[in-house]
């Protein structure tokens, strides 16, 4: 099934429930731009390889390219998110539950951003829609555990491989550049950082852009009364819309997260920032190709931790790490419970 832009606008005007769903979905994507997208460019800004404004423009372009290219060749992440829960056969009730989940995600993510903690909107999204599905069924019958297992794999993968890739990439670069002139290598890595930031933005679009397109399409189909769509096309206009809104979110509130991740947690030199970008991007590419929905926040921040630990453990500001880890741990139960409660409230009201 497919939907063109003209048809979408016609339905948007005539269907109030669709309008509410779209606004909430775009709100979630905007908040993702606040909290997740800045991680992609945190290192190239913190090492002064790029200004924040230039990095945001670059992130917007490569977010779109990541969404476009990866979706054309491999849309497994979209399908994983789309099939993760079953809201039931009643499309109207399912749409109400989905809206409640999206509202819960925006609330959770905004609170985390307020404190400058880079929580994962990928996991907030998964937890929120899962909590709403449980509220709809009154049990865990609405959870597709074969897809949920991929989330657990992704959590382990993004944390372990992110740290190891950052550590190993740093050591390899240090070994290669050991006898080279420091000024020349700094100049090279300042430019390489831009490429690394672009690659991270590309992979952020490939991962997170696909997740939110899956939810966006689910909302469109439910608002049109379809609850059993299993095959669909992803339109270009939706890819552009997701990328633009994500970039807008980064420009509004991204600097606080950039400061927490790229400056406060570990003080990075240019080659270390490049090592973090390359390591994290490699993990995200592997995850996207295998259809495992991982967190770009977890992957990038643990890669930066690995970079810092390659020098010495005390190079990492572990108080910042503890705050992030606490937010990550609380995301699944906290946002899941919030999604459950909001779904119950929305079903009573609507």
Protein Blocks (a to p, Z undefined) as FASTA:
>chain_A
ZZdfklmmmmmmmmmklmmmmmmmmmmmmmmmmmmmmmmmmmmmmnopacfklmmmmmmm
mmmmmmmmmmmmocklmmmmmmmpcebjblklmmmmmmmmmmmmmmmmmmmmmnopacdf
klmmmmmmmmmmmmmnopaklpcfklmmmmmmmmmmmmmmmmmmmmmmmmmmmmmmmmpc
fklmmmmmmmmmmmmmmmmmmmmmmmmmmmmmmmmmmmmmmmnopakbfbdcddfklmmm
mmmmmmmmmmmmmmmmmmmmmmmmpccdfklmmmmmmmmmmmmmmmmmnopacdfklmmm
mmmmmmmmmmomklpcfklmmmmmmmmmmmmmmmmmmmmmmmmmmmmmZZ
